[in-house]
Amino acid sequence: MRFFWVCLALLLPQVAVAQMAATLVADDVFVEGQNRLTATGNIEVLYDGSRLTASRVIYDKAADRLRIEGPILITGPDGEILTADQADMDPKLENGVLLGARLVLDQQLQLAANQIDRADGRYSQLYKTAVTSCQVCGGQKPLWEIRAEKVIHDAEAQQLYFRNATFRVKGVPILYLPYLRLPDPNNTRATGLLLPRLQSSNRLGIGIEVPYYIALSDSRDLLLTPYLSSNSRTLTTRYRQAFRNGTIAITAAGSNDDLGVSDGLRGYVFAEGDFALANGIKLRFDIQSASDAAYLSDYGVTDVDRLSSIVALTKVTEDMLWSTSLSYYQTLRTGERNASLPPLVASAGLVRRFYPAAGGTVTATASADTLLRYGSATGQLGRDVTRTGGSLRYMRDWLSGSGVLLTGTGALTADVWQVNDSTQFDATIARTVPYAQVLLRYPLVRRNGRTRHVLEPVAALSWSRTLGSTPPNEDSTRPELDEGNLLALTHFPGQDAAEDGFRLALGLTWTRAGSEGVTSTLGFGRILRDTADPQFTRTSGQTGDASDWLVAGQIILPRGLTFDGRALLQDDGTTTLATARVFWSRPEVQLAGGYIWQQADVAGGRPGTVSEYSLDGTVQLTPAWDVSFDTRYDIARDSPVRAGFGVGWRNECVTVSLSVSRRYASSTTLQPTTNYGLSVALQGFSANGVPRITPATCRK
């Protein structure tokens, strides 16, 4: 009678209430007297998402109990697996005693016990328990296990409580703990200790950091990470909170060390937040501060040599952009002073677009910015500058029947500067610049089967004239010719500098999209001027009446491989700039490499030649082994900048990672530092998101 559904309401009306608790499926079912039902053969008991299989089940109505003979397998609604030899349970499978039992959580953490008592469908008490996530083969000892006199599993709180626990490696006792609490594998936010990490540094000495995570609520948490070494006592904190309309995250550290950099407490504070306010306004802030120039490098926080703090309000709609921000900059470079950066920058802007009935687009802009330097210096290192201005631009496209796209643009900008603490410039400076441009594009398309070629020549004739005085140049000191500004009205990145006269920008782009999944792009460009502009420096690519040749290309190959590069070439073949990058993104390989070469340019703030390459990536050699590397080398100085290497190994129950890195002297660090790191993680305790490895087959 396989798959015969037994309904006790049909067999015995008095037992109808019990049958509402559980459903029984078996090969054979028979009733003894008025209170006893026995089922044998391929038994399944189902209740509220739980499923039990066994060889024999006896239901005693008087006691309202199920006596079960194994082998027993119980699968819970959350994936929990319970096996046993014998069991005495209620019909809901929530309360009872199991002998010779094994509990499996999230298909990875095994808890084997002489006896398991279940209560209220929530608590499981395990006696004489062995806990491990390693595969157990025959009589062999697992790689690691926790032996405990008693273990309580709280399924609702997703916690494991150990009494008189001993941690063992290959059967050898390593550590005894009278009390231990660990999260089960389904718990992603459990208060408690996280993975410790052993570190060694030539600056800080040998030390250990032990993070402690505190789940304050569903929307808040706190991470405390004390670090103790032979040369440092450090506490790092991270606070995060999610609000209904945004998030904040604050990371701070305080250190008392023996490095001799400062006599008092050293540290840093990073804080960032993002909020959606009323009427579509976005608030964003990013605060960065450090006690001294070397702290972030000494403790491996970041390699940046300037810290920027910003508070900004923005609003974006379909035809409007409004923003205002306040920024503060802190230099970490040796020989550079905060007072002359400038350290404080405030800006505000409004952009509106209109679409007149006659066609085209009108863009109106109003903006203001202020640069404040503190201190008593005058001139470039001490002047304060405030700019207020606006612009109006009209642009319209025409498309001919032959496919030529004509774009006409006219614009007018007007700005006023207020300059303080300067003997070179007047206190008030006004300037107006009209612009005009005609842009032609003629894309040519050819198809060869499933392969498409696109050849697009472009030409842009532009004119502008500066009317008024010349202001101090604060935001356009390093212009550079690239693909983004070749056809632009102005080739300066900011508003302080403007071009004069006629200029003709010529470009040619070829794109191929192949049926084999290969996409390649190659472009050339150059700018011709009626007169040379002395505002452009030598390495900007725009000196003289003819700019350097801009050459840029990209190749995208199947399987996630991408190459791109750009160069500025002079007529004699020499180059002032060359960059190249490679990316390879695959599930088993993550690789990024780059090279840059820039000619020395004192006027552009670069006294020496830049020639440098970088390479970093991660390679998954096997499901168990992976390696990572990170290197950066300064070819011009013939000196490494940084280097790092890491190796990781994991199986179904443990993850081990070992790393070594070295940072060499830089603009922020005069002392090279070498760091070593070692961490060991036990799989099975709150390991959500960690890739799992299928255990190897046990050998006989």
N, C-alpha and C positions, 0 to 999 in steps of 0.2 A: 504494500500500500504506500509506495514512495510518493512523497509530496501530498500525503493525506493530511488535510488541515483538521486538527482536533479542536472542536469547540466544546468546552465543558458545559456550556449552557444547554446544548442538545443532549449530552450524555447524563448530566447530573445538574438539575436546576440549582441545587444548593451551592454549587461551585462556580456559578456564573460570575460572581463578583471577582473571584481570583483570575478568571480567564481574561477579564478586562485589563489586567495588569500585564500579561505577557501572552504571546502567541507561540504555540508549539507545533513543530513539524517533525514527523518521525516515520520510520518504516512500520513499527509495531507499537500499538498503544492498547493497554488493558487496564480495567478498573478493578480494584480490590476493595470489597465492602463499600462503605459510603464515603470514606474520607481519603482514599489513597489511589493515586493514578501513577502508573509506571510506563515510561516510553523507552524504547530501545531501537538502535540502528539508525545511523545517519541523522542524528538529532540536531535540530536548530531551534533555538529559543530567541524570539525577537521582542524587544521592548524599547520604544522611544529612541531609536537610533542605535541601540546596543544589540549585539549579535553574539549568541553563545552556541558553540558546537561541542558535542560530547558523545560518549558511547552509551550512556545510560542516565536517565533522569527520573527521580521519584518525587512526586508532589504529595506532601502531607497537608491536607486541608486543615486539620485541627491545629497544627503548628504554623500553618501558612509558610512553609519552607520548601525549598528545593534541595534535595540531596543529589549531587552530581558525581558521576564517576568518569574519570578521564580515559584518554587524554582530553583535557579541557582547553578550549580556546575562546576567549572573550575579546571582542573588538568593540571599543567605545565609539561614541559619535564624533570625538575629536581625534580619532586615529590611535588612541591608546590600545595596546595589545597586552592581554593577560593570559598566561598559560598556567596550568596547575594539574596535579594528579587527582586530587579530590577537592570537593567544595560543598559547603552547606550555606545556602544563600536564600534571600527572599525572592519572590517571583519577579520583582522589578530589577533584580541583579545589582542592587545598590548596597545591600548590607549582607555580611556573611563572613565566613572563614574559608580560606583556601590553603591547602597543604601542598608542599613541594612546588611552590609557585614561582613564576617569573613575570615581571612587569616590564614592558617595552614602551618607551615614550618617544614619540616622533620618529619611530623606526630607526633609532640610533642609540638611545641610552637604555641599557639593560640593568634591571634590578632583580637579582635572584635571591629568594628567601626561603627559609624552612616553612614559614607560615605568613600569610597576608590576611589581615582583618580589614574588611571594608565597612565604612560607616557613612550613612546619609548620601551615598553616591558621590561623596566629595573627598573623604579622607581614606587613605590606605596606610595601614600600619604594618610594616615589614619587620620581621624578627630574624636575627642572624643573617644579615644581608651582605651581598657582594654587588657593588655597583661599578659598571664600566661601559664604555662605548666601543671597546676593542672587540674584535672577533675572538671567540673562545673556541679553541680546537681541542677536542678530546680532553686529556688530562693536563694539557699545557697551561702554564700561567699566562694571563693576558699581559700586554705591555704595561698597563697600569690598571689599578682598581682601588676602590675605597671599600674597606671592610668596616661594618658598623654593627653594634649590638642591636640598634633599632633605627629605623628610618620611617618618617612620616611624610607622605606625599599629599599635599593640599592641591587638589585638581583645580579648585576655583581660583586660589591665589597663585597657582603655578609655581609652588615652592617645594623644595626638598629639605627636610630637617633631619640631621644626623646626630645620633648620640653615641659617644665613645667610638669615634671613627679613627681608622688608621689608613693612611695613604701608602700604597705599596707599588713598587716597580718590579715587575717580573717576580712577584711573590715576596720581595724583600721589604720589610717595613721601613719607611722613610720618615714619616711624620705622624704624630698622634695628636688628635684634637678631641677634647671632651664634648665639644658642641660645634656644629658646623651647619650653616645654611647656604644652599645653592639654588639658583633658579632652574626650573626644568626647561627642556629644549624649546617649548612653545612660548616662553616668557621673554619678551623683547625689551621690557623696561623694569628691571628688578633692582632695587636698592642693594648695594653691596660692592665688594671688591671686584675690580676688573683685572685684566691680564697684567701682571707685573712685567717689568722690563729691566734687564740688567744692562748698564751702559758703562763705557770706559772712554775717557777723554784725556788727552795730554794736558788740557787746561783745567778740567774739573776733577780729574782723577776717576777712580772706580766708584760707581754708585748704582743705586737702584731707585726706580720710581714705581709707586704702587697707587694706581688710580682708584678712587672710591666714588661710585656713582650713587646719586640720591635722586629718586623720582619723587619730586615734591607734590606733583599732581599730574593729571592727564595732559596738562598744557605747560608744565614747568619742570625743569630738572637742573641739577647742579652736579658738576664734576670737580672733585678735589684731587689733585695729584701732587703729593709730597715727593720730593726728590732729595735723597741724602747721598753725598759722596764725600771723599776725603777733603775736598776743597770747597764744597758748597752745601748750603742748606736752603732749599727752594720749595715754595708752595705755589702751584699753578691752579687757578680756578677758572671754570667756565660755567656761565649761567645762561640758560636759554629759556625763552618763554614765547608761546604762541598766543596771540590775541585773536579776537574775532576779525580784526581788520589788518593784522600785520604780525611781524615777528621781530624779536631782538635777540642778540647774542653778544655776550661780554666775556672776553678772555683777558685775564690779568695774571701776573706772576710777580712775586717778590723774592729776592735772593740775598743771602748774607754769605759772601764767599771770601776766599783768600787770594783773589787775583790781583789785588792792589790797584784796581781801576778807580774805585770810589771808596771813601771812608765810611759811608753809610749804606743804607739799604738800596739795592739796585732792583730794577724791574721794568715792566712795560704794561700797557693797557691797550687793548684793541676792542672796540665796540662797534657793532653795526646793526642797523634796523631798517625795516621797510614797512610802511603803513599806507593804507588806502583811506584817505580822509573824505570829507563830504565834498559833493559837487565834482567828483572825478579827480581830485587833487591827490598826488602821491608825495609822501614824505620819505626821504631816504637820508640816512646819516651813516658815516663811516669815520670813526675816531681812531687815531693811531698816535701813541706817544711812548717814548722810551726814556729811561733815566740817563743813559749815556750812549755814546756812539757805538760802543763795542758790545753792548749787552745782547742784542738780537743775534749777532754772529756767534758770540761765546756759547750761547745756549741753543744754537741751531734753529731759531725761530723763523728767520727769513734772511734773504741775501740783499734786500733793497738797501739803497744808500740814501734815500730820502723818504720821510714819512709824510703822508698827506691825510689831513682830516677835512671832511666836508659834510655840510648839512645843506640839503637841497629840497626845494618844493617844485614840482612840475605838474602840468596839466596838459593832456594831449587829446584833441578831438580830431574829427575828419579834416577840418580846415584851419585849425588853430593850435599853436604850441606856445605855452607860457612856462617860464622857469626862472627861479632865483636861487642863488647858492652863496654860501660863505665857506671859504677854504683857508686852512692854516697848514703851512709846510715847515717841517723840521728836518734839517740836514744832519746826516750822519757821516758826511765826508770830512776827511782831515783837511784842514786849511780852508774850509768854507764856513761862513758865519750865517746864522739864521737871519740876522738883521738885514742882509743884503740880497735875499733870495728873489723877490720879496716874500716875507712869511705870511702875510695876510692878503687874501684876494676875495673881493665880493663882486658878484655879477648878477644881472637880471636881464631878461629878454622876452620879447613878444613877437611871434610870427603869425601873420594872418594871410590866408589865400582867398582870392576872389575870382569868380569866373564870369566875366562880362558877357553880355548877349552877343557881342560882335565876335567872340571867340578868343582863345588864348587864356592865359593865367596871369593874374596880378598878385604879386607877393609883396606885402608890406612888413617891414621889420623895424622894431624899436629896441634899443639895448643900451646898457650902461655897465661899466665895470670900474673897480677901484683897486689899485695896488698900493699897499701901505708898507713902508719900511720904517722900523723904529731905530733909534740911535741918533747920534749927533752928526753923522757924516752927511756931506753934500755931494751932488753930482750923481753919477750912475749908481753908486753903492748906497745912496741915501735918499734919492728923490721919491716922492709920492706922486702918483699919476691917477687921475680920474677921467674917464672918457664917457661921453654921452652922445648918442647919435641915432640915426635911422636910415633906412634905405627903402627904395621903391623899385620893383623889377617887373617888367612885362615880357612874357615869352609866348611865342605862338609857332605851331608847326604847319607846314604845307607838304603834301605828298603828291608828286607828279605821277602821271600815268605810266611813266617808264620805271618807276620805283625809286626815284631820287627823293630823299627826305631833306627838306629845308627847314631849319629852325632859326628864327630871328629873336634876338634878345636885346632889350634896352634897359638900362638901370642907372640909378642915381643914388649916391651915398653922401651923407653930410654928417660930420662929427665935430665935436668940440672937446678939447683936452684942457684940464686944469693941472698945472705942474707946480709942485712945491719942492723946496730944498734942492734947487738946481740953478746953476749959473750959466748953463749952456742954452737953455730954452726959456722962452717967454712964459709968463704965468698963465696966459690964456692963448690957446692955439686953435684956429678953426680951419677946416679943410673940406672941400667938396670935390667929388670925383664922379664924372659921368662915364658910363660904359656903353659900348655897342658891340654886337657880335652877330655874324652870319655863319651858321654851321651847316655843312653839307655831308650827307651820308648816302652811300650807294651800295647797299648789300647785294652781292651776287651769289646765287645758290646753284649748286650742281649736285645731282644725285647719281650715284653709280651703284645700282642695286639698293641695298640697305645702308650704304655708306653715303653720308652727306658732307659736302664741303661748302663752307661759307667764307667768301672773301669780301671784306668790307673796307674800302678806302674812305677816309674822312678828312675834312679840311675845315678849319675854323679860323676866320679872319676877325680879329678883335681890335678894338681901339678904346683907349681911356686917356683922360687928361686930369692931372691933379691941379686944383685951383685953391690956393691958400698956402699956408706955411707947413713946414715939415715937423711932425710931432716926434717925441722920443719913441724908439722902436722897442717895445717890451714883449710883444707876442709873435713876432715874425722874424726872429733872429736866425733861424735855421731852416730856410725853405729848401725843398728838394723836389726835383722833377720825378714824377712817378705816373703810373697808369691812371690814378684818380684825378690828377689835376692837369693832365696834358691839354684837355679841351676846355678848361675852366676860364671864367672871365678874368680871374686873378690867380697868380701862382704863388701868392703869399698865404700862409695858413691863418693869419689873424687880420685885424682891422688897422693896425698901426702903420703898415707899409702898403703902398699902392704903386702900380706900374704906370708908365707914360708912353704914349705913342701907339704905333701899329705893331701887330705881331700876327704871324700866320703859323698855326699849328697844323702839322700834317701827320697822318697816321695811317697804318695799314694793319689789319688784323685778319689772320687766317685761322679758321676753326674746322676741325675734322672730327666727325662723330662716326665711328666705325661700327659695323655690325658685330664685331667680335668683342665689343664692350670697351674699346679704347677711345678716349676723347683727348684730343691734343689742341693746344692753342698757341699761336706765335704772333707777336705784335711788334711793330716798329713805330717810332714816333720822333718828331723833332719840331723845334720852334724857331722860326726866323723872325728877327726884329729889325725895325728900321734903324734903331740906335741901341747900343749896349746899355744895360742898366747896371750901374755900379753897386746897387743894393744887394745883388746876388753874389754870394761867396764862391770861391773856386770849386768847391765840391758839391755845390747845389746842382751842377749840370746845366746852368742857365747863364753863364758868363758870356760876354761877347754878343755880336749880332746874330749868331747861330748857336743854338744850344747843343749839348752833347746828344748823341743818338740814344734814345731809350729803346732797349730791347728787353722783352719779357716773354716768358713762355711757361706752359704748364702741360704735363702729361698725366692723365688719370688712367691707370691700368686696372684690369679686373683683380679681384681678390684684395682690394683695399690699398693698393700701392699708388702713391701720388708723388710727382716731382714738380717743383716749380722754381723759377729763378728770374732774376732781374739784374740788368747792368746798365751803366751809363758809359758810353764809348765816345771818345774824341775822334776827330778825323784821321789822326795818325794811328789809331788802333789802341791807344792807351786808355785805361779806365780810371774813373774816379770813384766808382762804386760798383760792387758786385755782391750779390746775395744768392744763395741757393738753399733749398730746403727739400727734405724727403720725409714722407709719412708712410707708415705701413700699419694698418689697423686690421687685425684679424683676431678671432677668439684666442688663438694661441700665441700671437705676436702683437706687441704694441711698441712701435719704434718711431722715433722722431730725431732727425739730424739736421743741422744747419751750419752754414758757413757765411761769414760776412767779411768784406774787405772795403775799407774806406781810407781815402788819402788824407794825409794830415792837412788841417785847415785851421790856423790860429784864429782867423776872423770868425769862423763858425764854431769856436769854442772847443776845438779838437787839436791840441798841440802836437799829438803824435799819431802815427798811422795805426789804424785799427785792422787787425787781421786775426780772426778767431773762429774756431769751430766748436760745436757742441753736439753731443750724442747721448741720448738716454732712451731706455726702453725696458721692457719686460718680456721674457720668452718662457713659455710653458714647455719645458723639454719633454716631460711625461706627465700623466695625471698626478704623479706624486712630487715631481721636482720642478722648480722654476728658478730662474735667475733674473736679476735686475741690475742695471748699471746706469751710471750717470757721470759724464765727463765733459769738461769745458777747458779748452786750451788756448792760450794767447800766443799766437804764432809770432806776432810782431815783437813781443818781449821774450819769446822763446821760454815761456814759463807757464806751467799749468795754473788754472784758476780754481778748479775743484775736481774731485774724482770720488766716485763711490761705487761700491759693489755689494750686492746682497744675494743670498741663496736661501731658498725655502724648501722644506720637505714636509709632506703631510700624508697621513693615511686616514683610515676611517675614524681614528680615535685621538689623534694628536697632530698638532701643527707646530713646527719649529722653524724659526727664522733667525738668520745671522747676517749682520751687515757691518760694513766698514766704510767710512767716508773721511775725506780730508779736504779742508778749505785752506787755501793759501792766502798770503797777504794780499789785501785789496785796499780800496779807498776807505773802507770802514774798519778794516782789521789789520793791525800791524803784526799780530802774532798768528802764525798758521795753527790750525787746530785739527786734530785727528780724533774721530769718534768711532767706538765699537758698540754694537748693540746685539743683544741676545734676548729672545722671547720664546716661551713655550706655552702653547694653549691646548687645553684639554677639550676635545670636541664632545658635544652632548649637553653642555650647560649653556643655555641661551645662545645657541650657535646659529640662529636664523640668518640666512643670507650667505653663510659659508659654504662654498662648493663641497659637495660630498663625494667621497671616493668609495667605489664598490670594493668591499673587502676581498682579499685574495682567497682562493679556494683552499680549504684545509687539506693538508696532505696526510694520507694514512701512514 
